[in-house]
Amino acid sequence: MTKRTITLLSVIFIAVLAVFFMSQTSLAAKLTASAFMKPHHYYSKHEEKMLAVTNLDYKSNIIAYDVKAPSDAKEAYVKATYYEKGKAKEPLFSGGLTVSKEFDMFAITYKIDDDAHKVMFNVGSNDTNLGIEAEKLKKMNSYSFTGLEKKQTVKMNKTYPVAALFGDDGSGILVAPLSTDDEEVVKELISSNPYVYLFTVEFK
């Protein structure tokens, strides 16, 4: 084998490797870009009937998302934190929703028990259900629940705000959709409201 032939084969080999790595990078980018969360809208009568048995006003007490998780994700790690007058007081909950082949949706609900002074949350997906209970201050007298309003792309190991319950003490509350693109939006909502229960999700 001549030196020229060896050189030519080396060039071809390097070119093949370059094409291979480029295709793998492109595939990985496509898989990452295709992962998303988007607000789920309850259209069917079947869904409305199922929600009716929960005694919840599904239009205001439930925030749900259609999801396509990143291809390497094994769980959607959910964390809930309580803020009072702009300061984090305590982590309420953290736990994982299993990301299986059936995982294509998750929802967060809340219910107020004024008699027991409790705020009750539920985080559920296709095969996981997590219950959370927190103390409700007596002076908390009205509420507003919000989440993302449009489709968002998601990546591994990045934290995304997905739901927030704002409580009013009579001074008024500021309500706006959450944002995964602008952290200042979430910071302003936390600092501007007397009581905030914030839920985030991270794909791991």
LINPELIN-V843795 format. One record per run of one state. SS is the DSSP state (hx for helix, st for strand, lp for the rest). FROM is the first residue (numbers start at 0). LEN is the number of residues. If there is no record, write none. Layout:
SS/FROM/LEN
SS/FROM/LEN
This chain:
lp/0/2
hx/2/32
lp/34/1
st/35/4
lp/39/5
hx/44/8
lp/52/5
hx/57/4
st/61/7
lp/68/6
st/74/10
lp/84/2
st/86/12
lp/98/6
st/104/9
lp/113/4
st/117/8
lp/125/3
st/128/7
lp/135/6
st/141/7
lp/148/3
st/151/2
lp/153/2
st/155/1
lp/156/2
st/158/10
lp/168/9
st/177/1
lp/178/4
hx/182/10
lp/192/2
st/194/9
lp/203/1
